[in-house]
Amino acid sequence: MKISKRAEKIPPSGIRKFFDLVIGMKDVISLGVGEPDFTTPWGICESAIYSLEKGYTSYTSNKGLYQLRYQISRYLRHKYSLEYDPEEEILITVGTSEGLDLALRSIIDPNDKILIPQPSYVSYGPVSFLAGARPIIIETKQENNFKLTPKLLRSACSKDVKALILNYPSNPTGASYSKRELSEICKIAIKHNLIVISDEIYGDLTYNFIHTPIAQFKGMKSRTIYLNGFSKAFAMTGWRIGFACGPKEVISAMTKIHQYTMLCAPIMSQIAACEALKNGESSVLSMKKQYRIRRDFVVDRLNEMGLECILPDGAFYVFPSIKNTGYDSISFAERLLKTQKVAVVPGLAFGKVGREYIRISYASSLENLKEALVRIERFLKKSIL
């Protein structure tokens, strides 16, 4: 059967392709998939169980439960002083990934250019391409902590660039932006009339300073599609609940596409998300405390063994350099898995700029991290020295 040329052109996920190798291997310590090792807090699970017992098994509005949209509106107002109308400016999505897809398909006309700073999450380029856009890659540098600088953004802007995908804290680097840095990006976005699709799924997992949504800045709310969700901070990856906030005309367009594809997110997951916003903050803070301990330990150990590693601002990833090993990222990851049974993600999965880096997730127990780093050090001594 013949498939479409567009589908044929997109590569498989660099993360999933590599981790197919892990399936079935014994005694592997996986530091690859970006999933919290914590289980969803019990109160959140209990709310979903109780909803099933009460018979909540139906469809919801395409937009999602009003109760959840109201809770999101309230959360954003209280935490960030952001005002979004729960009726017209918020859409519940099946994870933040669907939100990204809907956002792109709602604003893209054929061959519109989309700016994507790299290294970036693996789906940004392919999903932009599937929406009909022309992804324009901006390569960031380690010397700038892999951040999008004003100079890089200005040089990439042209009259036919429509939007910028901004992800912070970043997957895979953990880099984020201060208010001053965001302010400079906003000035350029406004000057060049850019729409900003802002993926802030790791916003609640910022360590070095307080997270600031880009929509807070003057002139930005009307040109920003704010994406967030419950997977990371609340350890709810399998519940598949995200949300998008933005101007009502954009949310309306996203909802039309959503109603013909996903229809609505699962009702029990939406009810669980309501509970997360009501009573889940203490659990988020507790998990965040553990992530910070792990982050500091992993970064110190990697630097000690000669793999230069920047201290991430947020998320739960580190992105160490393997330049001095003589391996490219794929060879390094494959040999590490084969000889030491430690799984990491080749940096090339996140763009060409990552070819001399690997991504390590510290969303794993401290015990696993300690053993994995012993194995990585052993690998380096046997293979490099």
For each residue, the residues with C-beta under 8 A, 3 or more apart:
1:
2:
3: 7 8
4: 7 8
5: 8 9
6: 9 10 129 130
7: 3 4 10 130
8: 3 4 5
9: 5 6 129
10: 6 7 126 129 130
11: 14 126
12: 16 17
13: 16 17 122 123 349
14: 11 17 18 122 345 346 348 349 350
15: 18 19 32 33 122 345 349
16: 12 13 19 20
17: 12 13 14 20
18: 14 15 21 22 32 333 343 345 346 349
19: 15 16 22 23 30 32 33 343
20: 16 17 23
21: 18 25 334 337
22: 18 19 25 28 30 32 337 343
23: 19 20
24:
25: 21 22 28 337 341
26: 341
27: 341
28: 22 25 337 341 342 343
29: 341 342 343 364 368 371 372 375
30: 19 22 33 343 364
31: 342 343 344 360 361 362 364 368 369 372
32: 15 18 19 22 343 344 345 359 361
33: 15 19 30 361
34: 171 232 316 317 361 363
35: 237 361 363
36: 232 235 237 287 316 363
37: 363 364 365
38: 235 287 290
39: 45 235
40: 44 45 234 235 236 239 272
41: 44 45 234 235 276 280 283
42: 45 46
43: 46 47 275 279 280 283
44: 40 41 47 48 234 236 272 275 276 280
45: 39 40 41 42 48 49 272
46: 42 43 49 50 275
47: 43 44 50 51 271 272 274 275
48: 44 45 51 52 239 268 269 271 272 275
49: 45 46 52 53
50: 46 47 53 54
51: 47 48 54 56 267 268 271 272
52: 48 49 55 56 57 268
53: 49 50
54: 50 51
55: 52
56: 51 52 267 268 271
57: 52 267 268
58: 267
59: 263 264 267
60: 64 65 92 264 265 267 270
61: 64 65 66 264
62: 255 258 259 263 264
63: 66 69 90 91 92 255
64: 60 61 68 69 90 91 92 243 264 265 270
65: 60 61 68 69 92 267 270 271 274
66: 61 63 69 70 86 87
67: 70 71 274
68: 64 65 71 72 92 243 270 271 273 274 277
69: 63 64 65 66 72 73 86 87 90 92 243
70: 66 67 73 74 86
71: 67 68 74 75 273 274 277 278
72: 68 69 75 76 84 86 90 243 245 277
73: 69 70 76 77 83 84 85 86 90
74: 70 71 77 78 277
75: 71 72 78 79 277
76: 72 73 79 80 82 83 84 213 245
77: 73 74 80 81 82 83 84
78: 74 75
79: 75 76
80: 76 77 212 213 216
81: 77 216
82: 76 77 213 215 216 221 226 245
83: 73 76 77
84: 72 73 76 77 89 90 245
85: 73 88 89 90 248
86: 66 69 70 72 73 89 90
87: 66 69
88: 85 248 251 252
89: 84 85 86 245 246 247 248 251
90: 63 64 69 72 73 84 85 86 243 244 245 251
91: 63 64 99 102 243 244 245 251 254 255 258
92: 60 63 64 65 68 69 241 242 243 264 265 270 273
93: 96 98 99 102 229 241 242 243 244 258 262 265
94: 97 98 240 241 242 262 265
95: 98 99 229 231 240 241 242
96: 93 99 100 199 201 227 228 229 231 242
97: 94 100 101 123 242
98: 93 94 95 101 102 242 258 262
99: 91 93 95 96 102 103 227 229 242 243 244 254
100: 96 97 103 104 123 124 127 165 197 199 227
101: 97 98 104 105 127 130 131
102: 91 93 98 99 105 106 244 254 257 258
103: 99 100 106 107 197 225 227 244 246 250 254
104: 100 101 107 108 114 127 128 131 133 163 197
105: 101 102 108 131 254 257
106: 102 103 250 253 254 257
107: 103 104 112 162 163 195 225 250 253
108: 104 105 112 114 128 131 132 133 162 163
109: 112 132 162
110: 132
111: 132 133 134
112: 107 108 109 132 133 134 160 162 163
113: 133 134 135 136 158 160 161 162
114: 104 108 128 133 134 135 136 161 162 163 164 165
115: 136 138 153 156 157 161 163 164 165 194
116: 120 124 125 128 135 136 137 138 165
117: 120 138 140 148 152 165 166
118: 137 138 139 140 350 351 352 353 354
119: 140 146 170 172 173 319 347 350 351 353 354 357
120: 116 117 124 125 165 167 170 350 351
121: 124 167 171 172 199 350
122: 13 14 15 125 126 349 350
123: 13 97 100 126 127
124: 100 116 120 121 127 128 135 165 167
125: 116 120 122 128 129 135 137 351
126: 10 11 122 123 129 130
127: 100 101 104 123 124 130 131
128: 104 108 114 116 124 125 131 133 135 165
129: 6 9 10 125 126 132 133 135
130: 6 7 10 101 126 127
131: 101 104 105 108 127 128
132: 108 109 110 111 112 129
133: 104 108 111 112 113 114 128 129 162
134: 111 112 113 114
135: 113 114 116 124 125 128 129
136: 113 114 115 116 156 161
137: 116 118 125 351 352
138: 115 116 117 118 148 152 153 156
139: 118 351 352 353
140: 117 118 119 144 146 147 148 149 152 353
141: 144 146 353
142: 145 146 308 310 321
143:
144: 140 141 147 149
145: 142 173 175 310
146: 119 140 141 142 170 173 175 310 319
147: 140 144 175 177 181
148: 117 138 140 152 153 166 185
149: 140 144 152 153
150: 153 154 184 185 187 188
151: 154 155
152: 117 138 140 148 149 155 156
153: 115 138 148 149 150 156 157 164 185 188
154: 150 151 157 188
155: 151 152
156: 115 136 138 152 153 161
157: 115 153 154 161 188 192 194
158: 113 161
159:
160: 112 113
161: 113 114 115 136 156 157 158 164 192 194
162: 107 108 109 112 113 114 133 194 195
163: 104 107 108 112 114 115 194 195 196 197
164: 114 115 153 161 189 194 195 196 197
165: 100 114 115 116 117 120 124 128 197 199
166: 117 148 185 196 197 198 199 214
167: 120 121 124 170 171 198 199 200 201
168: 175 176 177 198 199 200 202 203 314
169: 174 175 176 202 203 205 206 211 312 313 314 315
170: 119 120 146 167 173 174 175 176 202 315
171: 34 121 167 202 315 317
172: 119 121 317 319 345 347 350 354 359
173: 119 145 146 170 310 312 317 319
174: 169 170 295 310 312 313 314 315 316 317 318 319
175: 145 146 147 168 169 170 310 312 313
176: 168 169 170 206 208 209 211 313 314
177: 147 168 181 182 185 212
178: 181 182 209 212
179: 182 183 212
180: 183 184
181: 147 177 178 184 185
182: 177 178 179 185 186 212 214 217
183: 179 180 186 187 217
184: 150 180 181 187 188
185: 148 150 153 166 177 181 182 188 189 214
186: 182 183 189 190 214 217 218 219 220
187: 150 183 184 190 191
188: 150 153 154 157 184 185 191 192 194
189: 164 185 186 192 194 196 220 223
190: 186 187 193 194 219 220 223
191: 187 188
192: 157 161 188 189
193: 190 223
194: 115 157 161 162 163 164 188 189 190 223
195: 107 162 163 164 223 224 225
196: 163 164 166 189 214 220 223 224 225
197: 100 103 104 163 164 165 166 224 225 227
198: 166 167 168 213 214 215 224 225 226 227
199: 96 100 121 165 166 167 168 227
200: 167 168 203 211 213 226 227 228
201: 96 167 227 228 229 231 232 242
202: 168 169 170 171 205 206 232 233 314 315 316
203: 168 169 200 206 211 213 228 233 314
204: 211 232 233 284 288
205: 169 202 232 233 288 291 314 315 316
206: 169 176 202 203 209 210 211 313 314
207: 288 291 292 295 312 313 314
208: 176 311 313 314
209: 176 178 206 313
210: 206
211: 169 176 200 203 204 206 314
212: 80 177 178 179 182 216
213: 76 80 82 198 200 203 216 226
214: 166 182 185 186 196 198 217 220 224 226
215: 82 198 220 221 224 226 245
216: 80 81 82 212 213 220 221
217: 182 183 186 214 220
218: 186
219: 186 190 222 223
220: 186 189 190 196 214 215 216 217 223 224
221: 82 215 216 224 247
222: 219 247
223: 189 190 193 194 195 196 219 220
224: 195 196 197 198 214 215 220 221 246
225: 103 107 195 196 197 198 244 245 246 250
226: 82 198 200 213 214 215 244 245 246
227: 96 99 100 103 197 198 199 200 201 242 243 244
228: 96 200 201 203 242 243 245
229: 93 95 96 99 201 232 241 242 243
230: 233 234 236 239 241 242 273 276
231: 95 96 201 234 235 236 237 239 240 241 242
232: 34 36 201 202 204 205 229 235 237 315 316
233: 202 203 204 205 230 284 287 288
234: 40 41 44 230 231 273 276 280 283 284
235: 36 38 39 40 41 231 232 283 287
236: 40 44 230 231 239 241 269 272 273 276
237: 35 36 231 232 240
238:
239: 40 48 230 231 236 266 269 272 273
240: 94 95 231 237 265 266 269
241: 92 93 94 95 229 230 231 236 265 269 270 272 273
242: 92 93 94 95 96 97 98 99 201 227 228 229 230 231
243: 64 68 69 72 90 91 92 93 99 227 228 229
244: 90 91 93 99 102 103 225 226 227 251 254
245: 72 76 82 84 89 90 91 215 225 226 228 251
246: 89 103 224 225 226 250 251 254
247: 89 221 222 250 251
248: 85 88 89 251 252
249: 252 253
250: 103 106 107 225 246 247 253 254
251: 88 89 90 91 244 245 246 247 248 254 255
252: 88 248 249 255 256
253: 106 107 249 250 256 257
254: 91 99 102 103 105 106 244 246 250 251 257 258
255: 62 63 91 251 252 258 259
256: 252 253 259 260
257: 102 105 106 253 254 260 261
258: 62 91 93 98 102 254 255 261 262 263 264
259: 62 255 256 262 263 264
260: 256 257
261: 257 258
262: 93 94 98 258 259 265
263: 59 62 258 259
264: 59 60 61 62 64 92 258 259 267
265: 60 64 92 93 94 240 241 262 269 270
266: 239 240 269 270
267: 51 56 57 58 59 60 65 264 270 271
268: 48 51 52 56 57 271 272
269: 48 236 239 240 241 265 266 272 273
270: 60 64 65 68 92 241 265 266 267 273 274
271: 47 48 51 56 65 68 267 268 274 275
272: 40 44 45 47 48 51 236 239 241 268 269 275 276
273: 68 71 92 230 234 236 239 241 269 270 276 277
274: 47 65 67 68 71 270 271 277 278
275: 43 44 46 47 48 271 272 278 279 280
276: 41 44 230 234 236 272 273 279 280
277: 68 71 72 74 75 273 274 280
278: 71 274 275
279: 43 275 276 282
280: 41 43 44 234 275 276 277 283 284
281: 284 285
282: 279 285 286
283: 41 43 234 235 280 286 287
284: 204 233 234 280 281 287 288
285: 281 282 288 289
286: 282 283 289 290
287: 36 38 233 235 283 284 290 291
288: 204 205 207 233 284 285 291 292
289: 285 286 292 293
290: 38 286 287 293 294 366
291: 205 207 287 288 294 295 316 362 363
292: 207 288 289 295 296
293: 289 290 296 297 366
294: 290 291 297 298 316 362 364 366 369
295: 174 207 291 292 298 299 311 312 316 318 362
296: 292 293 299 300 311
297: 293 294 300 301 366 369 370
298: 294 295 301 302 309 318 360 362 369 373
299: 295 296 302 303 309 310 311 312 318
300: 296 297 303 304
301: 297 298 304 305 373 377
302: 298 299 305 307 308 309 318 320 360 373 376
303: 299 300 306 307 308 309
304: 300 301
305: 301 302 373 376 377 380
306: 303 324 380
307: 302 303 320 321 322 324 325 376 380
308: 142 302 303 320 321 323 324
309: 298 299 302 303 318 319 320 321
310: 142 145 146 173 174 175 299 318 319
311: 208 295 296 299
312: 169 173 174 175 207 295 299 315 317 318 319
313: 169 174 175 176 206 207 208 209
314: 168 169 174 176 202 203 205 206 207 208 211
315: 169 170 171 174 202 205 232 312
316: 34 36 174 202 205 232 291 294 295 361 362 363
317: 34 171 172 173 174 312 359 360 361 362
318: 174 295 298 299 302 309 310 312 359 360 362
319: 119 146 172 173 174 309 310 312 347 354 357 358 359 360
320: 302 307 308 309 357 358 360
321: 142 307 308 309 324 356 357
322: 307 325 327 329 332 347 356 357 358
323: 308 356
324: 306 307 308 321 384
325: 307 322 332 380 383 384
326: 384
327: 322 331 332 335 383
328: 331 332 346 348 355 356
329: 322 332 333 346 347 348 349 354 355 356 357 358
330: 333 334 346 348
331: 327 328 334 335
332: 322 325 327 328 329 335 336 346 358
333: 18 329 330 336 337 343 344 345 346 358
334: 21 330 331 337 338
335: 327 331 332 338 339 379 383
336: 332 333 339 340 342 343 344 375 376 379
337: 21 22 25 28 333 334 340 341 342 343 344
338: 334 335
339: 335 336 379 382 383
340: 336 337 375 376 378 379
341: 25 26 27 28 29 337 375
342: 28 29 31 336 337 372 375 376 379
343: 18 19 22 28 29 30 31 32 333 336 337
344: 31 32 333 336 337 358 359 360
345: 14 15 18 32 172 333 349 350 358 359 360 361
346: 14 18 328 329 330 332 333 349 354 358 359
347: 119 172 319 322 329 350 353 354 355 356 357 358 359
348: 14 328 329 330 351 352 354 355
349: 13 14 15 18 122 329 345 346 354 359
350: 14 118 119 120 121 122 172 345 347 353 354 359
351: 118 119 120 125 137 139 348 354
352: 118 137 139 348 355
353: 118 119 139 140 141 347 350
354: 118 119 172 319 329 346 347 348 349 350 351 357 359
355: 328 329 347 348 352
356: 321 322 323 328 329 347
357: 119 319 320 321 322 329 347 354
358: 319 320 322 329 332 333 344 345 346 347
359: 32 172 317 318 319 344 345 346 347 349 350 354
360: 31 298 302 317 318 319 320 344 345
361: 31 32 33 34 35 316 317 345 364
362: 31 291 294 295 298 316 317 318 369
363: 34 35 36 37 291 316
364: 29 30 31 37 294 361 368 369 372
365: 37 368 369
366: 290 293 294 297 369 370
367: 370 371
368: 29 31 364 365 371 372
369: 31 294 297 298 362 364 365 366 372 373
370: 297 366 367 373 374
371: 29 367 368 374 375
372: 29 31 342 364 368 369 375 376
373: 298 301 302 305 369 370 376 377
374: 370 371 377 378
375: 29 336 340 341 342 371 372 378 379
376: 302 305 307 336 340 342 372 373 379 380
377: 301 305 373 374 380 381
378: 340 374 375 381 382
379: 335 336 339 340 342 375 376 382 383
380: 305 306 307 325 376 377 383 384 385
381: 377 378 384 385
382: 339 378 379 385
383: 325 327 335 339 379 380
384: 324 325 326 380 381
385: 380 381 382
